[in-house]
C-alpha cells in the first residue's frame, strides 16, 4: 500500500518539476505556454522523418520524402551547420529538377558577404542592403514580441526589416534595426481621416533615422488584386490607433491606390515620395501579372525621366496570414517567371542599371538566394523563414489570433513564451548562416561576386534524359533591345503597352 502511494506521488513530483522548468526556460515558446504537454509536439517532430520514411517504404504515400526545410532553418537559427547524413533525397531525374553548376576550380570564399547599394541617380541617401532581409510582415499580423525579435535580429546582423503595410509601430523602432517602411493602399501611418495619402504625415515618418528606404506596395504575391486583410479579432485598440481604423473590425485595405491610376502617375508619385523622404530610396513591390503593364511602367519611367530606386517582385507562392484560397492558389505569377520577366523588361528598355531588384516568395535556403540572383534579382527577402526563426511552427492559426508560439497573435498570454532576447539571436543567426551558405555555394561555382553569376550556372531537367541551362531555356534580352530591335514575340505587347493607362483585356 505504501509503495502504491509513493509511485503516483513521485510521478506527480516529476511532472511538477518538468512544469517548473518549462515555465522558466525561454528557448521554446510552446513549452513556456503549454508546460509538460508541449513536449508531445517536440517528440512528434523528432520522429517525423522516420514516420514519413515508414509510409514511403510501404507505398502509402506516393510523394518523395524531401529533407525538411524547417529543420534547416531551425539548425541555422540555433547556430548549427545544418548538415545532414546520407545523400540527396530529391528526385534528381524528375522533369523540372534544378541544380547549380559547380566549378572544377572552386575559388576561396569571401571573408564578408557583399551588400547591394540601393539608390538611383535621383536618390540622395542611398542604402546598402544585405543579400537576405526580413520581408514585409505587419504589426497586427505579427505580435509585438515577434516584431521586436525581428528588428533586434536585423540590428544585430546588419540587414533590413520590412515593416509590412500595417504602419510603423513603436516595436519597429525599439532596437534601431534598419527599416524598409512599406506603404500600402490603406496608407496606414500616413493617411488622412478619409483614407487618402497625407504628405505631411508621410514626410514626418519617413524622416525617422531607422527608415532607410520606402516601399510602395502595389500587390502581394499571396493575394494579388485584393488589399491586405487583418481579421477583426486581431484589430486591438493599440493596432486600431496605429492604423487609424475601428477596433475589432476586419481591416481590409483597398485593392488599388487612390493617388494614381496610370503608369505615369505611379512613377510621378514615386518621385514625389522620394522628395518627401528627403532623397531616401523609394521603390515599389508587386506580384507580376501582365507583361504589358511592366512595359507600360518602363515606358513611363522613360517619359517622366525618373525611376524607382528598387522594385521588389513578390511571387504568387508567397505566404499570408489571411487570404481567400482561390487567390492564394490561382492568381498571380510565380516568382521565377515574374522575376525574369521584370529583369528582361528593364534590360530591354535600358533601365536595369539604375534599378535594383529584390525577390520575395519562399526564399529560405542559401541556394534560393543564388538562384534568384541568377534569375535577375540583386537581393532577396524572406518572410516565412524569418517567422520560423522566431519560433513559428506553422500551426496555421494566424487568422484566429490563437498562434501557440506567440508569433502571430495579439494575446499577451500567448506572447509571453516568445522571449525577444533569445529569438532575436535566432533571427540573426539564421540570416548570417544562410548568407554565408550562399557565399559558400558561389565559391564552389567558381565566383566570388554576385555580378559574376549568370544563367548558364543554373540547369533544369527538361526530360528524364537531358538538362538545359537557364541561358538556353529562357530568353534574355540585350540592353536597349526593346527600344531598337525588339524580338518578334515582344512586338504585340510593346504596341499595347501605354504609359497613360494600365492594361485591361478590353484594350485589345
C-alpha positions in Angstrom: 0.0 0.0 0.0 2.8 2.3 0.9 4.5 1.7 -2.5 1.3 2.2 -4.4 1.0 5.7 -2.8 4.7 6.5 -3.4 4.8 5.9 -7.1 1.9 8.4 -8.0 3.4 10.9 -5.7 6.8 10.6 -7.3 5.3 10.9 -10.8 3.3 14.0 -9.8 6.5 15.5 -8.3 8.4 14.8 -11.5 5.7 16.3 -13.7 5.7 19.4 -11.4 9.4 19.7 -11.8 9.1 19.5 -15.6 6.4 22.1 -15.5 8.5 24.5 -13.4 11.4 24.0 -15.8 9.2 24.6 -18.8 7.7 27.8 -17.4 11.1 29.2 -16.5 13.0 28.4 -19.7 13.0 30.8 -22.6 14.2 28.8 -25.6 10.9 27.2 -26.7 7.6 29.2 -26.7 5.5 26.0 -26.9 6.9 24.6 -23.6 6.6 28.0 -21.9 2.9 28.4 -22.9 2.0 24.7 -22.6 4.2 23.2 -19.9 4.5 19.3 -19.9 2.0 18.6 -22.7 4.1 20.8 -25.1 6.8 18.0 -25.1 4.5 15.9 -27.2 4.9 18.3 -30.1 8.7 18.0 -30.0 8.5 14.3 -29.6 6.4 14.0 -32.8 8.7 16.5 -34.5 11.8 14.3 -33.7 10.3 11.1 -35.1 8.6 12.7 -38.1 11.3 11.7 -40.6 11.2 8.1 -39.5 7.4 8.0 -39.7 7.4 9.6 -43.2 10.0 7.1 -44.4 8.0 4.2 -42.9 5.0 5.2 -45.0 7.0 5.8 -48.2 8.7 2.4 -48.0 5.2 0.8 -47.9 3.9 3.0 -50.8 1.3 4.5 -48.6 2.4 8.0 -49.8 3.3 8.5 -53.5 5.3 11.7 -52.8 9.1 11.5 -52.3 10.3 12.4 -48.9 12.3 15.7 -49.2 14.6 16.9 -46.4 12.6 19.3 -44.3 13.5 22.9 -44.8 12.1 23.7 -41.4 14.9 21.6 -39.9 17.5 23.6 -41.8 16.0 26.9 -40.6 15.9 25.6 -37.0 19.5 24.4 -37.2 20.7 27.8 -38.6 18.7 29.7 -36.1 20.5 27.7 -33.4 23.9 28.4 -34.9 24.3 24.8 -36.2 25.8 24.0 -39.6 22.6 22.3 -40.8 24.5 19.4 -42.3 22.7 16.0 -42.9 23.9 12.4 -43.2 23.5 10.4 -46.4 22.9 11.7 -49.9 20.2 13.7 -51.6 16.6 12.6 -51.1 15.3 14.6 -54.1 14.0 13.0 -57.3 17.1 14.2 -59.3 15.9 12.8 -62.6 12.4 14.3 -62.3 11.5 16.8 -65.0 11.8 20.3 -63.5 14.6 19.4 -61.0 17.1 22.2 -60.9 20.7 22.3 -59.8 23.6 24.8 -59.6 26.7 24.1 -61.7 29.8 23.8 -59.6 33.3 24.6 -60.9 36.2 22.1 -61.2 38.3 25.0 -59.8 36.4 26.5 -56.8 37.6 29.9 -55.5 38.1 30.9 -51.9 35.0 32.0 -50.1 34.9 35.8 -49.5 35.6 37.0 -45.9 32.5 39.2 -46.0 29.2 38.9 -47.9 28.7 41.8 -50.3 25.9 44.3 -49.9 23.8 45.9 -52.7 23.6 49.7 -53.0 20.0 50.9 -53.5 19.8 54.4 -54.9 19.5 55.6 -58.5 20.6 58.9 -59.9 17.8 60.8 -58.2 18.4 59.3 -54.7 20.3 61.4 -52.3 20.6 58.9 -49.4 21.5 55.5 -50.9 21.3 52.4 -48.7 23.4 49.3 -48.7 21.1 46.3 -48.3 22.0 42.7 -47.4 21.6 39.7 -49.8 18.8 38.4 -47.4 16.4 40.6 -45.4 13.2 40.4 -43.5 10.3 40.5 -45.9 7.1 42.6 -45.4 5.1 41.5 -42.3 2.9 44.0 -40.4 2.5 44.6 -36.7 -1.0 43.3 -36.2 -0.4 40.3 -38.4 2.6 39.6 -36.1 2.8 40.2 -32.4 4.7 43.0 -30.7 7.3 40.5 -29.5 7.7 39.0 -32.9 8.3 42.4 -34.4 10.8 43.2 -31.6 12.7 39.9 -32.2 12.9 40.5 -36.0 14.0 44.1 -35.6 16.6 43.3 -32.9 17.9 40.5 -35.1 18.2 42.9 -38.0 20.1 45.4 -35.8 22.5 42.7 -34.6 23.0 41.2 -38.1 23.1 44.4 -40.1 20.2 43.6 -42.5 16.9 45.3 -43.3 13.5 44.7 -41.8 10.4 45.5 -44.0 7.6 46.8 -41.8 4.7 45.5 -43.9 1.8 47.8 -44.8 0.4 48.0 -41.2 2.3 51.2 -40.3 5.3 52.0 -38.3 4.8 50.8 -34.7 6.9 51.6 -31.6 8.1 47.9 -31.7 9.7 48.5 -35.1 11.8 51.3 -33.6 12.7 49.9 -30.2 16.0 48.3 -31.2 17.1 50.6 -34.0 17.2 48.0 -36.8 17.3 49.3 -40.4 13.7 49.6 -41.7 12.1 49.5 -45.2 8.8 51.3 -44.5 6.1 49.8 -46.6 3.1 51.9 -47.6 0.1 50.1 -49.0 -3.2 51.1 -50.4 -4.6 51.9 -46.9 -1.7 54.4 -46.3 -1.5 53.3 -42.7 0.7 55.7 -40.8 0.4 58.4 -43.4 -3.4 58.7 -44.1 -5.9 61.4 -43.9 -9.2 61.0 -42.0 -10.9 59.8 -45.1 -8.2 57.3 -46.0 -6.2 59.3 -48.5 -2.4 59.9 -48.6 -1.2 62.6 -46.2 2.1 64.0 -47.5 3.0 65.9 -44.3 2.5 62.8 -42.1 4.5 60.7 -44.7 7.4 63.1 -44.5 7.4 63.0 -40.7 7.5 59.2 -40.5 10.0 58.8 -43.4 12.4 61.2 -41.7 13.0 58.8 -38.8 16.6 57.7 -38.8 15.7 54.0 -38.7 13.8 54.3 -42.0 16.4 53.6 -44.7 14.0 53.2 -47.7 10.3 53.3 -48.5 8.4 50.6 -50.5 5.1 51.3 -52.1 3.0 48.1 -52.2 1.1 47.6 -55.4 0.2 44.0 -54.8 1.2 41.0 -52.7 2.0 37.5 -54.1 -0.3 35.6 -51.9 -3.4 37.7 -52.8 -2.7 40.0 -55.9 -5.7 42.1 -56.9 -7.1 42.5 -53.4 -5.9 44.5 -50.4 -4.3 43.3 -47.2 -6.6 41.7 -44.6 -6.3 41.9 -40.8 -9.1 39.8 -39.2 -11.3 41.7 -36.7 -10.2 39.6 -33.7 -6.6 40.8 -34.2 -7.6 44.6 -34.5 -6.9 45.6 -30.9 -7.2 49.1 -29.6 -3.4 49.6 -30.0 -3.4 48.4 -33.6 -6.5 50.4 -34.4 -4.7 53.5 -33.1 -1.6 52.9 -35.2 -3.6 52.2 -38.3 -6.4 54.7 -37.6 -9.2 52.2 -38.1 -12.1 50.9 -35.9 -11.3 48.5 -33.1 -12.4 44.8 -33.6 -13.5 45.4 -37.2 -11.7 43.4 -40.0 -9.2 45.8 -41.6 -9.3 45.5 -45.4 -7.0 47.6 -47.5 -8.5 48.9 -50.8 -7.5 46.8 -53.8 -6.0 49.8 -55.6 -4.3 53.1 -54.8 -6.3 56.3 -54.7 -3.4 58.6 -55.6 -2.6 57.3 -59.0 -4.3 55.4 -61.8 -1.8 55.2 -64.6 1.8 54.1 -65.0 2.9 57.8 -65.5 1.1 58.8 -62.3 2.7 55.9 -60.5 6.2 57.0 -61.4 5.4 60.6 -60.6 4.1 59.5 -57.2 7.3 57.5 -56.6 9.3 60.7 -57.4 7.1 62.7 -55.0 7.6 60.2 -52.2 11.4 60.4 -52.7 11.3 64.2 -52.4 9.1 64.0 -49.3 11.5 61.4 -47.8 14.4 63.8 -48.3 16.0 61.7 -51.1 15.9 58.3 -49.4 15.5 55.3 -51.8 11.9 54.7 -52.8 10.6 51.8 -54.8 7.6 49.5 -55.2 6.6 45.9 -54.7 4.3 43.9 -56.9 3.3 40.4 -57.9 3.7 40.4 -61.7 0.6 39.9 -63.7 0.8 41.3 -67.3 4.0 41.8 -69.3 2.1 44.7 -71.0 1.8 46.5 -67.6 5.6 46.1 -66.9 6.5 47.5 -70.3 4.0 50.4 -69.7 5.6 51.2 -66.4 9.0 51.1 -68.0 7.8 53.4 -70.8 6.5 55.8 -68.1 10.0 55.9 -66.5 11.5 56.9 -69.8 8.8 59.6 -70.4 8.9 61.1 -66.9 12.7 60.8 -66.9 13.0 59.2 -63.4 12.7 55.7 -62.0 12.2 53.9 -58.7 15.4 53.0 -56.9 14.2 49.4 -56.5 11.4 47.0 -57.4 10.5 44.0 -55.3 9.0 41.1 -57.1 6.7 39.1 -54.8 6.0 35.6 -56.1 2.5 34.0 -56.1 3.9 31.2 -53.9 4.4 33.7 -51.1 2.5 33.2 -47.8 0.0 35.2 -45.9 -1.9 35.0 -42.6 -5.3 35.6 -44.3 -6.5 35.4 -47.9 -9.1 33.6 -50.0 -7.8 30.2 -51.0 -8.6 30.9 -54.7 -6.3 33.9 -54.6 -3.5 32.0 -52.8 -3.5 29.1 -55.3 -4.7 30.5 -58.6 -3.9 34.2 -59.1 -0.5 35.8 -59.8 2.7 34.8 -61.4 5.3 32.6 -59.7 8.5 34.3 -58.6 10.8 32.6 -61.2 8.8 33.8 -64.2 7.8 37.2 -62.7 11.4 38.0 -61.7 12.9 37.1 -65.1 10.1 39.0 -66.9 10.8 42.2 -64.9 14.6 41.8 -65.4 14.1 41.4 -69.2 11.8 44.4 -69.4 14.2 46.6 -67.5 17.2 45.4 -69.5 15.3 45.7 -72.8 14.3 49.3 -72.1 17.8 50.3 -70.9 16.7 50.8 -67.3 18.3 47.9 -65.5 21.5 49.6 -64.4 19.6 52.3 -62.3 17.1 50.0 -60.6 17.8 47.3 -58.0 15.6 44.2 -58.0 14.5 42.3 -54.8 12.9 38.9 -54.8 10.5 37.5 -52.2 8.3 34.4 -52.1 9.5 31.2 -50.5 13.1 32.3 -50.1 14.5 30.2 -47.3 17.9 28.5 -48.0 21.2 29.6 -49.4 20.5 28.0 -52.8 17.4 30.2 -53.0 19.5 33.3 -52.8 21.9 32.2 -55.5 19.1 31.0 -57.8 17.2 34.3 -57.5 20.2 36.3 -58.3 20.8 34.2 -61.4 17.2 34.7 -62.4 17.6 38.5 -62.2 17.5 39.7 -58.6 20.1 41.7 -56.8 18.9 40.7 -53.3 16.2 38.6 -51.5 13.7 38.9 -48.7 12.3 36.1 -46.6 9.1 36.1 -44.5 8.1 32.6 -43.6 11.7 31.5 -42.8 12.2 34.6 -40.6 8.9 33.7 -38.8 10.3 30.2 -38.2 13.5 31.6 -36.8 11.3 33.4 -34.2 9.6 30.2 -33.3 6.7 29.8 -35.8 5.7 26.1 -36.1 3.2 26.7 -39.0 0.2 25.9 -36.8 -1.8 27.8 -39.4 -3.8 29.7 -36.7 -2.6 33.1 -37.9 -6.0 34.3 -38.8 -7.6 33.3 -35.5 -5.3 35.2 -33.1 -4.5 32.0 -31.3 -1.0 31.3 -32.5 0.5 28.9 -29.9 4.0 30.3 -30.2 3.2 33.9 -29.8 4.4 34.9 -33.3 1.1 35.8 -35.0 -1.2 36.8 -32.1 -2.1 39.8 -30.0 -2.7 37.7 -27.0 -0.4 38.9 -24.2 -0.6 35.4 -22.6 0.5 33.7 -25.9 3.2 36.2 -26.5 4.9 35.6 -23.2 6.7 32.5 -24.5 8.4 34.5 -27.3 11.4 35.8 -25.4 12.8 38.6 -27.6 16.4 38.3 -26.4 16.6 34.7 -27.4 14.5 34.8 -30.6 16.4 37.9 -32.0 19.6 35.9 -31.7 18.0 33.1 -33.7 16.9 35.5 -36.4 20.4 37.0 -36.6 22.0 33.5 -36.7 19.6 32.2 -39.4 20.3 35.2 -41.6 24.0 35.1 -41.1 24.4 31.3 -41.7 22.1 31.4 -44.8 24.0 34.3 -46.4 27.3 32.5 -45.5 26.0 29.4 -47.2 25.2 31.4 -50.3 28.8 32.6 -50.4 30.0 29.0 -50.0 27.8 27.9 -52.9 29.2 30.7 -55.1 32.7 29.8 -54.2 32.0 26.2 -55.2 30.7 27.6 -58.5 33.9 29.4 -59.1 32.7 33.0 -58.5 33.3 35.4 -55.6 31.0 38.2 -56.8 27.2 38.1 -57.4 27.8 40.1 -60.6 29.6 37.0 -62.0 26.6 34.7 -61.6 24.9 34.1 -65.0 22.1 31.9 -66.4 24.5 29.2 -67.6 25.1 28.3 -64.0 21.6 27.1 -63.3 20.3 24.0 -65.1 17.0 22.2 -65.2 15.9 18.7 -66.2 13.7 19.2 -69.3 13.2 15.4 -69.7 14.3 12.3 -68.0 17.4 12.1 -70.1 18.5 15.7 -70.7 19.2 19.0 -69.0 19.5 22.6 -70.3 20.7 25.8 -68.7 18.6 28.8 -68.0 20.6 30.5 -70.7 19.1 28.0 -73.2 15.6 27.6 -71.8 14.7 31.2 -71.3 15.0 34.4 -73.3 17.5 37.1 -72.1 17.3 40.5 -73.8 20.2 42.7 -74.6 20.4 46.2 -73.1 18.1 48.5 -75.0 16.9 45.8 -77.3 13.2 46.7 -76.9 13.9 50.2 -77.9 15.9 49.5 -81.1 15.2 46.0 -82.5 12.6 44.1 -80.4 12.2 40.4 -80.9 9.1 39.4 -82.9 7.2 37.9 -79.9 7.6 41.1 -77.9 6.2 43.5 -80.6 2.5 43.0 -79.8 3.0 43.7 -76.1 5.2 46.7 -76.9 2.4 48.1 -79.0 -0.2 47.5 -76.4 1.9 49.0 -73.5 0.7 52.5 -73.0 2.2 54.6 -70.2 -1.0 56.6 -69.9 -3.1 53.6 -68.7 -2.7 50.2 -67.1 -3.6 47.2 -69.3 -7.0 45.7 -69.5 -8.1 42.8 -71.8 -10.7 45.1 -73.3 -8.0 47.4 -74.6 -7.1 44.8 -77.3 
